[in-house]
Amino acid sequence: MRLLGLRSHSAAELGRKLTRRAFDAETVADVLSRLADHGYLDDAQFAAAVVGRRSRNRGATAIAAELTSKGVDRRLVQAAVAELDPEVEVEAAVRIVRPLLHRADPGSLRSLLQLAGPRLLRRGYGPRVVREACRRALSGDGSLPGNVG
């Protein structure tokens, strides 16, 4: 319970932590089952929460990789990532690109793609999102909340 009090965990992640603390497999399985039965451990809710938090500065690919590394079932990962609004993903990428505009050649989409593209790809944004984010940042598209002009 103390581990769950610090932050939410996937069942596999919590199981690994308990095993490292020298609990036997039967005890770990029993604890995980009881926690799930009481609603304290739910991989679908965990995945949805991670997507909600990480989507502010990470793309679908990076979020899916993180969930997979935490032992969330592939189907749950796909379902959680599918809930990502493509427009929200593009807007998050635009927020990352905008501060880089002054370093790119003025008006050059190619220059901005070369500068911002690798950064966005490392953060798990797909090529379509990278291109659209750079295009919007370059055009000054006012699709972001609070954007003036």
Helices and strands as residue ranges (DSSP letters): H 2-6, H 11-20, H 25-37, H 43-54, H 60-69, H 74-82, H 86-97, G 98-103, H 109-122, H 127-139
